[in-house]
Amino acid sequence: MNEIIFIVEESLEGGYEARALGTSIHTEAENLIELKDSIKDAVKCHYDENERPHIIKLHYVRDEVITL
């Protein structure tokens, strides 16, 4: 595996949540800087060094409501 993709969303309780596509990695943090560090740590813990993806992509999802 060369890369892994995370979906990043704002948490209902505040802060941010990230979940990986295709594998069971989920993490959260108070801000985006901490979230990026948390994602790196989670990937390092989930994979052996020789199986670890080299690229982590983040896909930010933001819900927005527009009223008329």
Phi and psi restraints in degrees (range 20) as a CNS / XPLOR table:
assign (resid 1 and name C) (resid 2 and name N)
       (resid 2 and name CA) (resid 2 and name C) 1.0 -97.6 20.0 2
assign (resid 2 and name N) (resid 2 and name CA)
       (resid 2 and name C) (resid 3 and name N) 1.0 -29.8 20.0 2
assign (resid 2 and name C) (resid 3 and name N)
       (resid 3 and name CA) (resid 3 and name C) 1.0 -144.3 20.0 2
assign (resid 3 and name N) (resid 3 and name CA)
       (resid 3 and name C) (resid 4 and name N) 1.0 160.8 20.0 2
assign (resid 3 and name C) (resid 4 and name N)
       (resid 4 and name CA) (resid 4 and name C) 1.0 -135.4 20.0 2
assign (resid 4 and name N) (resid 4 and name CA)
       (resid 4 and name C) (resid 5 and name N) 1.0 143.7 20.0 2
assign (resid 4 and name C) (resid 5 and name N)
       (resid 5 and name CA) (resid 5 and name C) 1.0 -115.7 20.0 2
assign (resid 5 and name N) (resid 5 and name CA)
       (resid 5 and name C) (resid 6 and name N) 1.0 133.2 20.0 2
assign (resid 5 and name C) (resid 6 and name N)
       (resid 6 and name CA) (resid 6 and name C) 1.0 -114.4 20.0 2
assign (resid 6 and name N) (resid 6 and name CA)
       (resid 6 and name C) (resid 7 and name N) 1.0 138.1 20.0 2
assign (resid 6 and name C) (resid 7 and name N)
       (resid 7 and name CA) (resid 7 and name C) 1.0 -91.3 20.0 2
assign (resid 7 and name N) (resid 7 and name CA)
       (resid 7 and name C) (resid 8 and name N) 1.0 124.7 20.0 2
assign (resid 7 and name C) (resid 8 and name N)
       (resid 8 and name CA) (resid 8 and name C) 1.0 -113.0 20.0 2
assign (resid 8 and name N) (resid 8 and name CA)
       (resid 8 and name C) (resid 9 and name N) 1.0 127.0 20.0 2
assign (resid 8 and name C) (resid 9 and name N)
       (resid 9 and name CA) (resid 9 and name C) 1.0 -135.9 20.0 2
assign (resid 9 and name N) (resid 9 and name CA)
       (resid 9 and name C) (resid 10 and name N) 1.0 154.5 20.0 2
assign (resid 9 and name C) (resid 10 and name N)
       (resid 10 and name CA) (resid 10 and name C) 1.0 -71.3 20.0 2
assign (resid 10 and name N) (resid 10 and name CA)
       (resid 10 and name C) (resid 11 and name N) 1.0 137.8 20.0 2
assign (resid 10 and name C) (resid 11 and name N)
       (resid 11 and name CA) (resid 11 and name C) 1.0 -81.7 20.0 2
assign (resid 11 and name N) (resid 11 and name CA)
       (resid 11 and name C) (resid 12 and name N) 1.0 146.5 20.0 2
assign (resid 11 and name C) (resid 12 and name N)
       (resid 12 and name CA) (resid 12 and name C) 1.0 -64.2 20.0 2
assign (resid 12 and name N) (resid 12 and name CA)
       (resid 12 and name C) (resid 13 and name N) 1.0 -28.6 20.0 2
assign (resid 12 and name C) (resid 13 and name N)
       (resid 13 and name CA) (resid 13 and name C) 1.0 -87.3 20.0 2
assign (resid 13 and name N) (resid 13 and name CA)
       (resid 13 and name C) (resid 14 and name N) 1.0 -0.6 20.0 2
assign (resid 13 and name C) (resid 14 and name N)
       (resid 14 and name CA) (resid 14 and name C) 1.0 104.9 20.0 2
assign (resid 14 and name N) (resid 14 and name CA)
       (resid 14 and name C) (resid 15 and name N) 1.0 155.2 20.0 2
assign (resid 14 and name C) (resid 15 and name N)
       (resid 15 and name CA) (resid 15 and name C) 1.0 82.5 20.0 2
assign (resid 15 and name N) (resid 15 and name CA)
       (resid 15 and name C) (resid 16 and name N) 1.0 -156.2 20.0 2
assign (resid 15 and name C) (resid 16 and name N)
       (resid 16 and name CA) (resid 16 and name C) 1.0 -136.2 20.0 2
assign (resid 16 and name N) (resid 16 and name CA)
       (resid 16 and name C) (resid 17 and name N) 1.0 153.1 20.0 2
assign (resid 16 and name C) (resid 17 and name N)
       (resid 17 and name CA) (resid 17 and name C) 1.0 -124.9 20.0 2
assign (resid 17 and name N) (resid 17 and name CA)
       (resid 17 and name C) (resid 18 and name N) 1.0 147.7 20.0 2
assign (resid 17 and name C) (resid 18 and name N)
       (resid 18 and name CA) (resid 18 and name C) 1.0 -136.6 20.0 2
assign (resid 18 and name N) (resid 18 and name CA)
       (resid 18 and name C) (resid 19 and name N) 1.0 136.8 20.0 2
assign (resid 18 and name C) (resid 19 and name N)
       (resid 19 and name CA) (resid 19 and name C) 1.0 -134.7 20.0 2
assign (resid 19 and name N) (resid 19 and name CA)
       (resid 19 and name C) (resid 20 and name N) 1.0 139.7 20.0 2
assign (resid 19 and name C) (resid 20 and name N)
       (resid 20 and name CA) (resid 20 and name C) 1.0 -81.8 20.0 2
assign (resid 20 and name N) (resid 20 and name CA)
       (resid 20 and name C) (resid 21 and name N) 1.0 147.0 20.0 2
assign (resid 20 and name C) (resid 21 and name N)
       (resid 21 and name CA) (resid 21 and name C) 1.0 -86.6 20.0 2
assign (resid 21 and name N) (resid 21 and name CA)
       (resid 21 and name C) (resid 22 and name N) 1.0 132.0 20.0 2
assign (resid 21 and name C) (resid 22 and name N)
       (resid 22 and name CA) (resid 22 and name C) 1.0 83.9 20.0 2
assign (resid 22 and name N) (resid 22 and name CA)
       (resid 22 and name C) (resid 23 and name N) 1.0 -1.2 20.0 2
assign (resid 22 and name C) (resid 23 and name N)
       (resid 23 and name CA) (resid 23 and name C) 1.0 -151.7 20.0 2
assign (resid 23 and name N) (resid 23 and name CA)
       (resid 23 and name C) (resid 24 and name N) 1.0 161.2 20.0 2
assign (resid 23 and name C) (resid 24 and name N)
       (resid 24 and name CA) (resid 24 and name C) 1.0 -93.8 20.0 2
assign (resid 24 and name N) (resid 24 and name CA)
       (resid 24 and name C) (resid 25 and name N) 1.0 65.1 20.0 2
assign (resid 24 and name C) (resid 25 and name N)
       (resid 25 and name CA) (resid 25 and name C) 1.0 -114.3 20.0 2
assign (resid 25 and name N) (resid 25 and name CA)
       (resid 25 and name C) (resid 26 and name N) 1.0 126.2 20.0 2
assign (resid 25 and name C) (resid 26 and name N)
       (resid 26 and name CA) (resid 26 and name C) 1.0 -140.0 20.0 2
assign (resid 26 and name N) (resid 26 and name CA)
       (resid 26 and name C) (resid 27 and name N) 1.0 137.2 20.0 2
assign (resid 26 and name C) (resid 27 and name N)
       (resid 27 and name CA) (resid 27 and name C) 1.0 -150.4 20.0 2
assign (resid 27 and name N) (resid 27 and name CA)
       (resid 27 and name C) (resid 28 and name N) 1.0 166.0 20.0 2
assign (resid 27 and name C) (resid 28 and name N)
       (resid 28 and name CA) (resid 28 and name C) 1.0 -148.6 20.0 2
assign (resid 28 and name N) (resid 28 and name CA)
       (resid 28 and name C) (resid 29 and name N) 1.0 162.2 20.0 2
assign (resid 28 and name C) (resid 29 and name N)
       (resid 29 and name CA) (resid 29 and name C) 1.0 -161.9 20.0 2
assign (resid 29 and name N) (resid 29 and name CA)
       (resid 29 and name C) (resid 30 and name N) 1.0 167.2 20.0 2
assign (resid 29 and name C) (resid 30 and name N)
       (resid 30 and name CA) (resid 30 and name C) 1.0 -74.5 20.0 2
assign (resid 30 and name N) (resid 30 and name CA)
       (resid 30 and name C) (resid 31 and name N) 1.0 -31.4 20.0 2
assign (resid 30 and name C) (resid 31 and name N)
       (resid 31 and name CA) (resid 31 and name C) 1.0 -143.3 20.0 2
assign (resid 31 and name N) (resid 31 and name CA)
       (resid 31 and name C) (resid 32 and name N) 1.0 172.8 20.0 2
assign (resid 31 and name C) (resid 32 and name N)
       (resid 32 and name CA) (resid 32 and name C) 1.0 -69.5 20.0 2
assign (resid 32 and name N) (resid 32 and name CA)
       (resid 32 and name C) (resid 33 and name N) 1.0 -32.3 20.0 2
assign (resid 32 and name C) (resid 33 and name N)
       (resid 33 and name CA) (resid 33 and name C) 1.0 -65.5 20.0 2
assign (resid 33 and name N) (resid 33 and name CA)
       (resid 33 and name C) (resid 34 and name N) 1.0 -46.7 20.0 2
assign (resid 33 and name C) (resid 34 and name N)
       (resid 34 and name CA) (resid 34 and name C) 1.0 -65.7 20.0 2
assign (resid 34 and name N) (resid 34 and name CA)
       (resid 34 and name C) (resid 35 and name N) 1.0 -35.0 20.0 2
assign (resid 34 and name C) (resid 35 and name N)
       (resid 35 and name CA) (resid 35 and name C) 1.0 -63.5 20.0 2
assign (resid 35 and name N) (resid 35 and name CA)
       (resid 35 and name C) (resid 36 and name N) 1.0 -42.1 20.0 2
assign (resid 35 and name C) (resid 36 and name N)
       (resid 36 and name CA) (resid 36 and name C) 1.0 -61.5 20.0 2
assign (resid 36 and name N) (resid 36 and name CA)
       (resid 36 and name C) (resid 37 and name N) 1.0 -42.3 20.0 2
assign (resid 36 and name C) (resid 37 and name N)
       (resid 37 and name CA) (resid 37 and name C) 1.0 -64.6 20.0 2
assign (resid 37 and name N) (resid 37 and name CA)
       (resid 37 and name C) (resid 38 and name N) 1.0 -40.5 20.0 2
assign (resid 37 and name C) (resid 38 and name N)
       (resid 38 and name CA) (resid 38 and name C) 1.0 -64.6 20.0 2
assign (resid 38 and name N) (resid 38 and name CA)
       (resid 38 and name C) (resid 39 and name N) 1.0 -38.9 20.0 2
assign (resid 38 and name C) (resid 39 and name N)
       (resid 39 and name CA) (resid 39 and name C) 1.0 -63.6 20.0 2
assign (resid 39 and name N) (resid 39 and name CA)
       (resid 39 and name C) (resid 40 and name N) 1.0 -45.7 20.0 2
assign (resid 39 and name C) (resid 40 and name N)
       (resid 40 and name CA) (resid 40 and name C) 1.0 -58.9 20.0 2
assign (resid 40 and name N) (resid 40 and name CA)
       (resid 40 and name C) (resid 41 and name N) 1.0 -45.5 20.0 2
assign (resid 40 and name C) (resid 41 and name N)
       (resid 41 and name CA) (resid 41 and name C) 1.0 -62.3 20.0 2
assign (resid 41 and name N) (resid 41 and name CA)
       (resid 41 and name C) (resid 42 and name N) 1.0 -42.0 20.0 2
assign (resid 41 and name C) (resid 42 and name N)
       (resid 42 and name CA) (resid 42 and name C) 1.0 -63.9 20.0 2
assign (resid 42 and name N) (resid 42 and name CA)
       (resid 42 and name C) (resid 43 and name N) 1.0 -41.1 20.0 2
assign (resid 42 and name C) (resid 43 and name N)
       (resid 43 and name CA) (resid 43 and name C) 1.0 -65.9 20.0 2
assign (resid 43 and name N) (resid 43 and name CA)
       (resid 43 and name C) (resid 44 and name N) 1.0 -42.6 20.0 2
assign (resid 43 and name C) (resid 44 and name N)
       (resid 44 and name CA) (resid 44 and name C) 1.0 -61.9 20.0 2
assign (resid 44 and name N) (resid 44 and name CA)
       (resid 44 and name C) (resid 45 and name N) 1.0 -37.5 20.0 2
assign (resid 44 and name C) (resid 45 and name N)
       (resid 45 and name CA) (resid 45 and name C) 1.0 -73.8 20.0 2
assign (resid 45 and name N) (resid 45 and name CA)
       (resid 45 and name C) (resid 46 and name N) 1.0 -31.6 20.0 2
assign (resid 45 and name C) (resid 46 and name N)
       (resid 46 and name CA) (resid 46 and name C) 1.0 -79.7 20.0 2
assign (resid 46 and name N) (resid 46 and name CA)
       (resid 46 and name C) (resid 47 and name N) 1.0 -32.4 20.0 2
assign (resid 46 and name C) (resid 47 and name N)
       (resid 47 and name CA) (resid 47 and name C) 1.0 -115.1 20.0 2
assign (resid 47 and name N) (resid 47 and name CA)
       (resid 47 and name C) (resid 48 and name N) 1.0 146.6 20.0 2
assign (resid 47 and name C) (resid 48 and name N)
       (resid 48 and name CA) (resid 48 and name C) 1.0 -67.2 20.0 2
assign (resid 48 and name N) (resid 48 and name CA)
       (resid 48 and name C) (resid 49 and name N) 1.0 156.3 20.0 2
assign (resid 48 and name C) (resid 49 and name N)
       (resid 49 and name CA) (resid 49 and name C) 1.0 -56.9 20.0 2
assign (resid 49 and name N) (resid 49 and name CA)
       (resid 49 and name C) (resid 50 and name N) 1.0 -39.5 20.0 2
assign (resid 49 and name C) (resid 50 and name N)
       (resid 50 and name CA) (resid 50 and name C) 1.0 -79.1 20.0 2
assign (resid 50 and name N) (resid 50 and name CA)
       (resid 50 and name C) (resid 51 and name N) 1.0 -11.3 20.0 2
assign (resid 50 and name C) (resid 51 and name N)
       (resid 51 and name CA) (resid 51 and name C) 1.0 -106.9 20.0 2
assign (resid 51 and name N) (resid 51 and name CA)
       (resid 51 and name C) (resid 52 and name N) 1.0 -6.9 20.0 2
assign (resid 51 and name C) (resid 52 and name N)
       (resid 52 and name CA) (resid 52 and name C) 1.0 -66.1 20.0 2
assign (resid 52 and name N) (resid 52 and name CA)
       (resid 52 and name C) (resid 53 and name N) 1.0 134.9 20.0 2
assign (resid 52 and name C) (resid 53 and name N)
       (resid 53 and name CA) (resid 53 and name C) 1.0 -65.0 20.0 2
assign (resid 53 and name N) (resid 53 and name CA)
       (resid 53 and name C) (resid 54 and name N) 1.0 147.8 20.0 2
assign (resid 53 and name C) (resid 54 and name N)
       (resid 54 and name CA) (resid 54 and name C) 1.0 -90.0 20.0 2
assign (resid 54 and name N) (resid 54 and name CA)
       (resid 54 and name C) (resid 55 and name N) 1.0 -20.8 20.0 2
assign (resid 54 and name C) (resid 55 and name N)
       (resid 55 and name CA) (resid 55 and name C) 1.0 -124.1 20.0 2
assign (resid 55 and name N) (resid 55 and name CA)
       (resid 55 and name C) (resid 56 and name N) 1.0 132.7 20.0 2
assign (resid 55 and name C) (resid 56 and name N)
       (resid 56 and name CA) (resid 56 and name C) 1.0 -115.5 20.0 2
assign (resid 56 and name N) (resid 56 and name CA)
       (resid 56 and name C) (resid 57 and name N) 1.0 119.7 20.0 2
assign (resid 56 and name C) (resid 57 and name N)
       (resid 57 and name CA) (resid 57 and name C) 1.0 -106.0 20.0 2
assign (resid 57 and name N) (resid 57 and name CA)
       (resid 57 and name C) (resid 58 and name N) 1.0 139.6 20.0 2
assign (resid 57 and name C) (resid 58 and name N)
       (resid 58 and name CA) (resid 58 and name C) 1.0 -113.3 20.0 2
assign (resid 58 and name N) (resid 58 and name CA)
       (resid 58 and name C) (resid 59 and name N) 1.0 127.9 20.0 2
assign (resid 58 and name C) (resid 59 and name N)
       (resid 59 and name CA) (resid 59 and name C) 1.0 -110.8 20.0 2
assign (resid 59 and name N) (resid 59 and name CA)
       (resid 59 and name C) (resid 60 and name N) 1.0 111.4 20.0 2
assign (resid 59 and name C) (resid 60 and name N)
       (resid 60 and name CA) (resid 60 and name C) 1.0 -86.9 20.0 2
assign (resid 60 and name N) (resid 60 and name CA)
       (resid 60 and name C) (resid 61 and name N) 1.0 128.6 20.0 2
assign (resid 60 and name C) (resid 61 and name N)
       (resid 61 and name CA) (resid 61 and name C) 1.0 -115.6 20.0 2
assign (resid 61 and name N) (resid 61 and name CA)
       (resid 61 and name C) (resid 62 and name N) 1.0 128.4 20.0 2
assign (resid 61 and name C) (resid 62 and name N)
       (resid 62 and name CA) (resid 62 and name C) 1.0 -132.9 20.0 2
assign (resid 62 and name N) (resid 62 and name CA)
       (resid 62 and name C) (resid 63 and name N) 1.0 124.0 20.0 2
assign (resid 62 and name C) (resid 63 and name N)
       (resid 63 and name CA) (resid 63 and name C) 1.0 -84.9 20.0 2
assign (resid 63 and name N) (resid 63 and name CA)
       (resid 63 and name C) (resid 64 and name N) 1.0 134.7 20.0 2
assign (resid 63 and name C) (resid 64 and name N)
       (resid 64 and name CA) (resid 64 and name C) 1.0 -138.3 20.0 2
assign (resid 64 and name N) (resid 64 and name CA)
       (resid 64 and name C) (resid 65 and name N) 1.0 136.5 20.0 2
assign (resid 64 and name C) (resid 65 and name N)
       (resid 65 and name CA) (resid 65 and name C) 1.0 -110.9 20.0 2
assign (resid 65 and name N) (resid 65 and name CA)
       (resid 65 and name C) (resid 66 and name N) 1.0 131.2 20.0 2
assign (resid 65 and name C) (resid 66 and name N)
       (resid 66 and name CA) (resid 66 and name C) 1.0 -116.9 20.0 2
assign (resid 66 and name N) (resid 66 and name CA)
       (resid 66 and name C) (resid 67 and name N) 1.0 126.6 20.0 2
assign (resid 66 and name C) (resid 67 and name N)
       (resid 67 and name CA) (resid 67 and name C) 1.0 -108.1 20.0 2
assign (resid 67 and name N) (resid 67 and name CA)
       (resid 67 and name C) (resid 68 and name N) 1.0 155.5 20.0 2
